């Protein structure tokens, strides 16, 4: 969970705080679930809580580290993959392993947000008009959307509300 307190003292603080709130909302949805329950697609969608968490972890890394910072990782995106490949779970994926991976990506993203000018442009040349501020706002939107999906899925699994 977030180590930051909610702060809007500066624009950077506000972006980080709102992103942490969305991340925490998503993370709370897997709290107390077994690996089996976290894989349940409890609605007409094929989404599960674990697949949403994995997708969010992958795109957290991609947006901040690859697209914005220009880092590359062997055998990782932007290799061609299907549209929903980031939601695919392997037999090795567990709540513990996927959550740990997500939290690792969050730490790096926080470091980037804290140390780079919000007006700094993305390293990806096809996103020449996008900057760190835009990436942070995009991740707030996407993570909050997935946290909303997770609310519905968790409630369908065990009736939990307001986690």
NORWO-V395921 format. One line per field, one symbol per residue. ss: DSSP state (2 for helix, 1 for strand, 0 for the rest). phi: phi as a letter, one per 30 degrees, with the letter a starting at -180 (. if undefined). A space follows every 10 residues. Layout:
BEGIN
ss->???
phi->???
END
This chain:
BEGIN
ss->0000000000 2222222222 2222222200 0000222200 0000000022 2222222222 2222222200 0000000000 0000222000 0000222222 2222222222 2222200000 1000222000 1222222222 2222222222 2222222200 000
phi->.dcdddbbeb eddddddddd dddddddddc dicdedddcd ccbddddbdd ddddedddde dddddcdddi dbbeibeced bdecddcdcc dddbeddddd ddddddeddd ddedcbeddd ddddddcecc bdeddddddd dddddddded eddddddbid bid
END
